[in-house]
Amino acid sequence: MKLLLAPGAGVGVRVTRSRGMALIAVLWVVAALTILVTGFSRVARDEVGIVASARQGVFAQAMGDAAIALALREVSGVAVPISRVQQVEVAYGGVKVPVFIMPLNGLIDLNAAPPGLLVRLYVVAGGLPEGAAEALAQATVEARTRAGPMNQPERFEANEDLLRVPGVDYDLYARLSPLLTVYARAGGGRVNPMAAPLEVLTVLANGNAAIAGRIVRERDQGAQWVDTTSLEASYIGVSPFRRYRVTALVPLADGTRMRVSRTVDLGFSSRDGLPWRTLHAERSFEPVPRTVAN
C-alpha cells in the first residue's frame, strides 16, 4: 500500500523543523549573552571591590602613620627612654586609634641572642625537638658570624634572612618572625621582660605559659615591681633603649583592622626633619578580636 501525502505536506514538516532549529539557536544565543552579561557584571563588581579595598587600605595606612607620628612626638620629648610597653590612644580624623610602643629589646635579637636562648626559641616557639633545636641554634650562630666580603660578620639584615639558615622553612619562620628583631644593635642579646610580648616571655620562661601570663598581667596593670626571678637571669636585662617598634591598630568599616607597624630609632633625625628614623615598616590586615561576655 502506498502512503499518499497531500500536496505541500513535506514542506510544512521542513518549515516546522527549521523554525524549531531557529528557536533553539536563539535560545543558545540568549543563554550565551546572559552568561556574558553575568560575567561582565561580576568582573565589574570585583573591580569596584578591589578599588574600594585599595582606597580603604591607603586611608588606613595614612591614619596609622599619623597616629604613630603623634605618639612618637610625645615619646621623643621624654628625657629618659621608656623601658616597658606603653599604650596610648590617639584620636585622629574622628577615629580612636590604639598605639603600642615597645622598646625593641623586648624582642629576641637574631644577631646577638646567646645560643642557649636560640635553643629555647626553636623549642618553645618553633616546636622543634631539643636535638634539632640545638643544631639549628649552632647553624644560626655560624650564619651571623660568617665573614663577609669585607671580612666582617655578615649578620642578619632582616628577619627574612633566617630563611637562609639550613633547616629553616617558611612555616618555622612564620612562627618565629613576630618574636625577632635584627635592629636592636645594643643590649648584648638580652631581652627586657617589661617590654616583651607574651610569646617572648613564654620562651624566656622555657615554655611555662602561666609564668609568662602572670608577668604580662602585673606589668600591664602598672605594677612598679614585677617578679621575674623565674626567668633565666642571663637572658634578661632592662636597659635604656632608644629604638622602638610602634604599632597602630586602625579600625576599618568592614569589621577588620589594619596593623601599621614601624621600627624607629629616636637617636637620629630623619631627612624629612622628624626626630626619628624609620628602620622598617610593615602593614597587615587582621580581624578584630571578639570579646566574650561574662
Residue pairs with C-beta under 8 A, 6 or more apart in sequence:
56 252
56 253
56 254
57 258
57 285
60 250
60 252
60 258
60 260
61 258
61 260
61 283
63 92
63 93
63 95
63 97
63 248
63 250
64 97
64 248
64 250
64 258
64 259
64 260
64 283
65 248
65 260
65 262
66 90
66 92
66 93
67 90
67 92
67 97
67 99
67 248
67 250
67 260
68 99
68 246
68 248
68 260
68 262
69 274
70 90
70 92
71 88
71 90
71 99
71 101
71 246
71 248
72 101
72 244
72 246
72 264
72 266
72 274
72 275
72 276
73 275
74 88
75 82
75 86
75 101
75 244
75 266
76 266
76 275
76 276
80 240
81 103
81 240
81 241
81 242
81 266
82 101
82 103
82 244
83 103
83 192
83 194
83 195
83 238
83 239
83 240
83 241
84 103
84 192
84 194
84 195
84 219
85 100
85 101
85 102
85 103
85 106
85 194
85 195
85 197
85 219
85 220
86 100
86 101
87 98
87 99
87 100
87 101
88 98
88 99
88 101
89 96
89 97
89 98
89 99
90 96
90 97
90 98
90 99
90 248
91 97
95 250
95 251
97 248
97 249
97 250
97 251
98 248
98 249
99 246
99 247
99 248
99 249
100 246
100 247
100 249
101 244
101 245
101 246
102 195
102 197
102 244
102 245
102 246
102 247
103 192
103 195
103 241
103 243
103 244
104 181
104 183
104 184
104 241
104 243
104 244
104 245
104 263
105 184
105 186
105 187
105 190
105 191
105 192
105 195
105 237
105 239
105 241
105 243
106 191
106 192
106 193
106 194
106 195
106 196
106 197
106 200
106 245
107 179
107 180
107 181
107 184
107 191
107 196
107 197
107 200
107 245
108 117
108 118
108 121
108 179
108 180
108 181
108 191
108 200
108 203
109 180
109 181
109 182
109 184
109 187
109 189
109 191
110 140
110 144
110 156
110 159
110 161
110 162
110 180
110 181
110 182
111 144
111 155
111 156
111 182
111 184
111 185
111 189
112 184
112 187
112 188
112 189
113 121
113 189
114 189
114 234
114 235
115 137
115 138
115 141
116 137
116 232
116 234
116 235
117 189
117 191
117 203
117 204
117 232
117 235
118 133
118 136
118 137
118 140
118 141
119 130
119 133
119 134
119 137
120 133
120 203
120 204
120 206
120 207
120 235
121 137
121 176
121 179
121 203
122 128
122 132
122 133
122 136
122 137
122 176
123 129
123 130
123 133
123 207
124 202
124 203
124 206
124 207
125 175
125 176
125 179
125 199
125 202
125 203
126 133
126 136
126 172
126 175
126 176
127 175
128 136
128 172
132 167
135 167
136 165
136 167
136 168
139 165
139 166
139 167
140 162
140 165
143 154
143 156
143 161
143 164
143 165
144 153
144 154
144 155
144 156
145 153
145 154
146 153
146 154
147 153
147 154
148 154
155 182
156 162
156 182
157 182
158 182
158 280
159 173
159 177
159 180
159 181
159 182
160 173
160 177
161 182
162 168
162 173
162 176
162 177
162 180
163 169
163 170
163 173
178 197
178 199
179 197
179 199
179 200
179 203
181 245
181 263
183 243
183 263
183 265
183 279
183 280
184 241
184 243
185 243
186 239
186 241
186 243
187 237
187 239
187 241
188 237
190 235
190 236
190 237
190 239
191 200
191 204
191 235
191 236
191 237
192 236
192 237
192 238
192 239
192 241
193 201
193 204
193 215
193 219
193 226
193 228
193 231
193 236
193 238
194 219
194 226
194 238
195 241
196 204
198 212
198 213
198 216
201 211
201 212
201 215
201 216
201 231
202 208
202 209
202 212
204 212
204 231
204 232
204 235
204 236
205 211
205 212
205 230
205 231
206 232
208 230
211 230
211 231
215 226
215 227
215 228
218 226
218 227
219 226
228 236
242 265
242 266
242 267
243 263
243 264
243 265
243 266
243 267
243 279
244 263
244 264
244 266
245 261
245 262
245 263
246 261
246 262
246 263
246 264
247 259
247 260
247 261
247 262
248 259
248 260
248 261
249 257
249 258
249 259
250 257
250 258
250 259
250 260
251 257
251 288
252 258
252 285
255 287
255 288
256 285
256 286
256 287
256 288
257 285
257 286
257 287
257 288
258 283
258 284
258 285
258 286
259 283
259 284
259 285
259 286
260 281
260 283
261 281
261 282
261 283
262 278
262 280
262 281
263 278
263 279
263 280
263 281
264 276
264 277
264 278
264 279
265 276
265 277
265 279
266 275
266 276
268 276
268 277
269 275
269 276
269 277
270 276
270 277
270 278
